[in-house]
Amino acid sequence: MTETQNNYKFQYVISLKYGVAEFIWSVWEKSELRIGGSWGILKEQLDGLENDKVRKPVFRNYEELKELLADAFLIYEDFKREFMQ
């Protein structure tokens, strides 16, 4: 999924494999990558902490996946809002 706001392009990629979800976000300003990567990499970039790892979310069925995706989209909206400030 890709969307543009002002001069920024936000990109959201979801990878689902073997019951594990990986969320990859990128923010581009014009043609320059400002920040991007999986949740773990983004946390390191934003916090500067390498020792505090983010584990990939796991789901066992479609209901858990549905809840996981709903939460992830809410977090993504928060991320975009904070980035734009």
N, C-alpha and C positions, 0 to 999 in steps of 0.2 A: 504494500500500500504506500502510495506517495501523495503528499499534499503540499501545497505551497501557501505560505502566509508571508506577506510583505516580501522581503528579499530572501526569505529562507525556504528551503525545501526540506521537509521532514519525510524520512523513509522508515518504514516499519516492516520487518521481515520476520515471519514466524516459521520455525523449523520444528516439526514434530517427528520423533523417531523413537520407537521402542518404549513408548510411555513417558518420554522425557520431552519437555518443551524448552526451546531456546528462543529468546527474543532478541532481535538485533535491530538497533535503532541508529539512524544516522541523521545528522543535520548539516546541510550544505548552505553556505552563503554565496549566492551567485554560483560560481563553479568550484568554490573552495570548500573542502571538507572541514567543518568546524569541530565536530566531535562525532564519534561513531564506534559501534562495536556491540558485543553482547552485553547483557546486564552486568556481568562480572567485570568486564573491561571498562565499561562506563563508570562503574563505582570506583575503580582504581583511578581513572582519569579525573573524576570529580572530587574524590576525597584525598587522593594521593597515598592511600593505604594499600599495600600489596598483601599484607598478612590477613586481612579481613575478607575472605573469599565469599562470593555469592554462589550458592548451589543452584543448579538448574531445577526448576519445578518438575515434579513427577505427578502423573495422573494414572488412575487404574481403569477408568471407564469414561464414557461420554459425558456423564453428568459432572464428574470432576473436571473434565476438560472444559466444559461449558463455563463452570465457575472460575476456573483458572484464567480463561480468555477474558471473561468479563472483568476480573480484577486487573489483568494486565492492561486492558484498554483504558481503565480508569487511571492507572499509574502513568500510562503514556500521555494522557490528556494533562495530568499534573506536570509531567516533565516538559511538555510543550509550553504550557502556561508559564512555568518558572523560567524556562529558557528565554522566552520573549520579554521578560521583565528586565 
